Amino acid sequence: MNAELSICIPTLNRANFIGETLDSIVSQLDPGMEIVIVDGGSTDGTKGIVESYVARFPQIRYVLAGQAAQASNAGFDRDCSYAVQLANGTHCWLMTDDDVLKPGAVARVLAAVREAHDLVIVSCEVRDLELREQLMRSRPGLSQDRVFVAGEWDDFFRKVIAHVTFVGAVVVRRSLWLERNPEDYFGSGFVHVGVLFRKPIEGTAIILAEPLVVIRNGNGQWNARAFDIFMLRWPQLVWSFEGISDGAKRVATPREPWRLLRVLLLQRAYGRYSMREYELMRDRFGSAWKRLLARNIARLPLGLLYWPARLYGHFRHEDPRFFIETLDEAMRAADARRHTSF
């Protein structure tokens, strides 16, 4: 079946959420679209739930790709790319397995696809885990749609790089994806970002200003690997891109963010930085006094940092409610890890 738009969903153990995600999509099914779901080896009830939708909606394809042991950065990246390979659409919307589309989202994206843009970046609204409380009205926060041409690549990068860490923001021409060697980015946790920014595109990209996806904040499956992802893998990825100025890259992340005191303190407040991470990083910190400082930060009680971090988010972050909710969720996850480690 040829399609204009393939919604590509990598999934793993999302029985509690994927039905709600699919409900929001199938209510907007269009003859010009399909849904491709690649399961990395779910061991909960995901398979049965998805198969119930497949039985009712022939535009859905469901593929079992691997084993549960592959629940890693490489597993997500591989399954995301595999879904694009299987797709029949000219464009692929890289959707998540726990967030939901707003009414009219598919029609708006299809309209952008029909305008022949190589990339469509979808704005999103952020809500809490139960999708009740709005934490961020719109990101990346444009007041109207904006089209970027090849000569504006640096500006495009600055505008969307923080936003496209969320995979559901990305709609990409399938041929562009396949020609950019996505396997080079397996294990980064951000294969979609690697493909987008490997080099400038020759065509056009558009950011759709109206939020079309509702993000379920605090439901990431990467919490235990967050320090490795955002302090090491993410900077390494961003600073590998050609055709992007160093100034634009710094908007996304410093080359070595863990060297900054405020960053290390925030990572500790989030519960992402501990003696485990210190031992892995100690030789990178350099001089003896820097190692001592990093070691002492790793030992700070989380409760001691909670209120300073909360005040920082309230006065310095552009979206205080989002920051504070994320901080609270990270501390709950850190507390759960401490209890399960005994």
Secondary structure, 3 states (H helix, E strand, C coil): CCEEEEEEEEECCCCCCHHHHHHHHHCCCCCCEEEEEEECCCCCCHHHHHHHHHHHCCCEEEEECCCHHHCCHHHHHHHHHHHHHHCCEEEEEECCCCCEECCCHHHHHHHHHCCCCCEEEEEEEEECCCCCCEEEEEECCCCCCEEECHHHHHHHHHHHCCHHHCHHHEEEEHHHHHHCCHHHHCCCCCHHHHHHHCCCCCCCEEEEEEEEEEEECCCCCCHHHHHHHHHHHHHHHHCCCCCCCHHHHHHHCCCCHHHCHHHHHHHHHCCCCCHHHHHHHHHHCCCHHHHHHHHHHHHCCHHHHHHHHHHHHHHHCCCHHHHHHHHHHHHHHHHHHHHHCC
